[in-house]
Amino acid sequence: SGRRVCPQCGAPYHRACYQEKGKCIFDDLHEAGKEWVPPAPPAPKVEPSAEIKDRECPACGTLNGHSALFCNRCGTSLLGAGQPDQKPPQAPPPFVSPAPPMAAWCPPSPLIPWAASARQNFWTKA
């Protein structure tokens, strides 16, 4: 096989690398009587969307991201009990014109005939 393991500490080597050096390079492990341990894998990158959700909303109980200031569900402040309950700024409600006075909704009075005659229109003055 193309691999070689140090008989003293167990460190793995490619056969060619071990032959090039002629010995194991971990003399410090040999002197201390310790075994070789592989290095820890690099820590995975944490995406912002995968942020730890450990801030519970006091109003609705939803778990929010560690850096959240307001609840993602109800908007309640997550700053703590010492802070007044604040909500994130919201747009003002749309403008609604007031209802017209009731008189504007009343139908006009019916026309009253002034005089009825065969020669004139029924709804005109005589």
Sequence and secondary structure as in RCSB ss.txt:
>XXXX:A:sequence
SGRRVCPQCGAPYHRACYQEKGKCIFDDLHEAGKEWVPPAPPAPKVEPSAEIKDRECPACGTLNGHSALFCNRCG
TSLLGAGQPDQKPPQAPPPFVSPAPPMAAWCPPSPLIPWAASARQNFWTKA
>XXXX:A:secstr
  EEE TTT  EEEHHHHHHHSS S HHHHHHT              GGG  EEEE TTT  EEETT SB TTT 
 B S TTS                  HHHHS       S   SSS TTS  
